[in-house]
Amino acid sequence: MSIRVGLVGIGFMGKTHADIYLKSSKAELVAFCDSDPKKAAGDWSGGGGNLGDAAGKSFDPRKLTSHKSPEALFADPNVDLVDITLPTYLHAKYVIKALEAGKHVLCEKPLSTNVKEARAVAAAAKKAKGKLMVAQCMRFWPEWEWLKEAVKSKKYGKVHSAVFRRFASTPTWTWNNWILQAPLSGSALFDLHIHDTDFVRYVFGEPAAVFSVGNGGKATKGGVDHLVTQYLYKNKSLLVSAEGGWNADPTYGFTMRYTVVFEKATADFDIGREGKMLMLHAKGAKEAQVIACRASTGWADEIDYFLGCLAKKQAPKVTTPEDAARSVALVAAELQSVRTRKIVPFKP
């Protein structure tokens, strides 16, 4: 039996998720809710995102049940799973309400920009009847899954250094421009850079401390538009850093990369290198090897994974609510470091 899905928030990620559900044999998209009268009436055109906006164009949203409020959707007995793709500042409030209504919940990252609030949601999830997963999509991206396994298996020896980079043109496509209001989105630090912060934790574990430098003002008044973080581990020979920002000019587009130096090889990923996104430069090899991974995205795979967990009545393990809260806490430590220009210990 398909899992019946209600979608709350029809922005770029909402339409992306809708497109995935429509292609899934495990789910049926049955309802949605959006405060924009145009979208509520079934016109989902417009908008955009870092990786384009093709979703939502191949079906008629007017065939779905349109609810006037999130609470009305939560009360819909025909909805099993609530997918929350609202602006960040609304995540925690509506996740808790959906859980209290007995629904399963998938929530876009980040869970919150407030550590106390994120931990409160994780605590609520422990008591809830339904299951909660936060969409930390890099944990499911095929080339990034490959890296996780390569580090875990030590196939290429231990890691000497890992550098992650995520950089974008200023996002200007959101409803009422909420994303460029630091109190609402947490700026590039919580909206963009958290992808790499979360993945660093996932692969290398909790750092002992962080040292971050950053600036803002060009795109997000009062926020952090661009930063570089050094994650400090007890193992002093392990160098891990991540750079993120969204203050590039409009024609720049989007860059997502990593370079990881192992004892016996160097892995290099670049989303803009079509056909050769993941290259392995192995010690002793005459030329670099193209690593072929399945053609998919982290968005599609995270949703498929969660639907599979629900079908089996299992809680998700790849990413948990507690995990999502700890990633928020680590980003908060980075923000403290940016503001103080000091090394900030991390205690998850």
Helices and strands as residue ranges (DSSP letters): E 3-8, H 12-23, E 27-33, H 37-40, G 61-63, E 65-67, H 70-74, E 81-84, G 88-90, H 91-100, E 104-108, H 115-127, E 132-135, G 137-139, H 142-153, E 159-169, G 175-180, H 182-185, H 187-191, H 194-204, E 209-215, E 226-232, E 239-248, E 254-262, E 265-270, E 278-282, E 289-290, H 298-311, H 321-340, E 344-345
